Amino acid sequence: MKNLIVNLNERSYPIIIGSGLLAQTGELIEQLNKGKVLLVSNPTVLNLYGDKVLNSLQQAGLNVNVATIPDGEIYKNLQEASNVLDKAVCCGLERDSLIIALGGGVIGDLAGFVASIYMRGIDFIQIPTTLLAQVDSSVGGKVAVNHPCGKNLIGSFHQPRMVLIDIETLLTLDDSEYRSGLAEVVKYGVIYDRGFFAFMENNIDEINTLDNETLQELIYRACTIKADIVNQDEKEMGIRIILNLGHTFGHSLEKLSGYSLRHGEAVAIGSIAACYLSCQMGLMDTGVLENIQKIYKKLNLIPPYPDIDNSQVYEGMLNDKKVCQGDIRMVIPLNIGNYHVLSGVGREAVEEALAHTKVFCGSDYQ
């Protein structure tokens, strides 16, 4: 088991990483001294892990109710949030009650958003069951639902009280979902930590085969990097923007695909596009681009490029939260472990970068 702390003074909380933690949920959260609990999940996750978590919570003497939302990004919306709020009211959640998010990023984001607004904010904990959620969305307190015009446009910052990461949940993911999470993991090395990038390069086979020890170290190091960045910039006023590598392209691609493109898949495509953009502008050496492309390929992180016109992707990027006074701002790598925040990115440059990326995604690059 590995532990670390997101250090935000009175909002600090632990991240606990290990095997078999779901069966220890009640014991691990007893310190929070809660009575009523609302467990938020989806039918797929509940079928896999619901009994284990519910039994643990009930054995700890907690009064547990369950709210479910359908599975999929399209359900991360205000209507489903309202349904969970209705459940919270009906089961009598109070100011000192607890919401538990059991599932992937959709569940964590929506349940956290509900916790942030119910009675002006109650406690919640994250139990992420996908790699993507474990290394990214469960840590840092960004909670939200989507709007028809864009992803995560309605949200807030609301830190969890605890994050419990049971790596055994990764064994039930399909390969595409696992690879989607790896795309977010690689991001940390590309944009912030050369040593972590080297660790991944040196452990390709172990990562691809879900070696238990390697997975614990991979998740621990990724969460440590994110915690370090959140500690410096909780509300994304500065350095935290670097965590959005690939997201400005990716969010647009996700939405235009009708969310058939997984978040991590879209971020992978967007990250390669950001690297191409950096090379176009003379800010990144082509040799660095080759190294980054190589690890994406070896980890099988590049999906087929969706049948979407590049001009549509650019238009979608104009709705990104990071747009300032009509100018697209995005993070681009300068080297492995270093970055630049680029402002005023024009249509021609975006479409050229996407065109290069489309060729790469369809290539047999070795």
C-alpha positions, 0 to 999 in steps of 0.5 A: 500500500502507498500513501500520499497527501494533497497538502491544501491546509484545512482541505488536505486529504490522503490518497491511498493506493493498494490492492483489495482496498474496496473491501476496507472502505468502511474501515478506511473512512471511519475516521471521517465520523459520518452517519448517512452516506449516499453512494453514487455509481452506475449499473456496470460498476455496481454489478462489479464492486457494489456488494463489496463496498456496501458490505464494508460500509454497513459493517462500519455502521453507516446508513447507506443509500445508493444513487445510480446514473447511466454509464457514459459521458453523455449522462454527465449533465445537469439532469442526471445531477438533479436526479442525484440531488433528488435522491440526496433530499429523499434519503435525508442527507444532512450537512455532516453526511457523505457522498461517495463516488464509486466509478470512473471520471463521469461518476467522480465529476458528477457526484463531486459536483452534487456534493459541492452544491448540496446544502452549499457543500458537503463532504465526498470521497473518490473511489475511482475504478478506471486508470483515467480517474485514478491518475487524473480526475479523482485528484485535485477537486475539479468537479463538473457536468457538461453543457451541450456547448462544451465539456465541463462548462458547469462546475466548481472546485470541491476537494474530496476528503479522501481518494481510495485507489484499488488497483484490482479494479483495473483488471476488469477494464477492457483494453481500450479503457486501460489505454485511455487512462495511460494517455493521461499518465504519459502526459505527466512525463511529457509536460513535467517530469523527465524521470517519470517519462524515463520510468515509463520507457524502461517499463513498457512491457510491465505497463502493457501487462498490468504488472501489479508492482509496476502499476502501483508505482506508476499510479503513485508517481502520477498522483504525486506529480498531480498533487504537487501541481495542485499544491502549488495552484489549487484553482488553476490560476497558474501552473496547473494549466499544464495538466491540460496538455492535449485537452484543448484539441481533445475536448473538441474532438470528444464532443464532435465525436458524440463522445464515442471517442474516449477522453484519454483517446482524445487527449492522446490525439490532442497531445500529439497535435500539440507536439506538432504545433510546437515543432511547427513554431520552432519550439520543439526539436523533431527528435523530441517529437520522435521520442514522444511518438515512440512511447505513445505507439509502444503503449498503443495509445493512438486510436484511429483519427475520427472522421471529423473535419479539422475546421470543425475541431478548430471551431469547437476549440473556441468554446474551451474554458481556457479561451481568453478574449477570443484567443485560444490558449493551450499548453505545448511541450518544449522538451520532455519535462518542459512546457510553454503556454501558447496564446493566440493560436490561429486556425491555420496552425491548428488545422496544420497540426491536426493534419499531421496528427491524422497522418500519424494516427493512420501510420505504421510508425515504429 
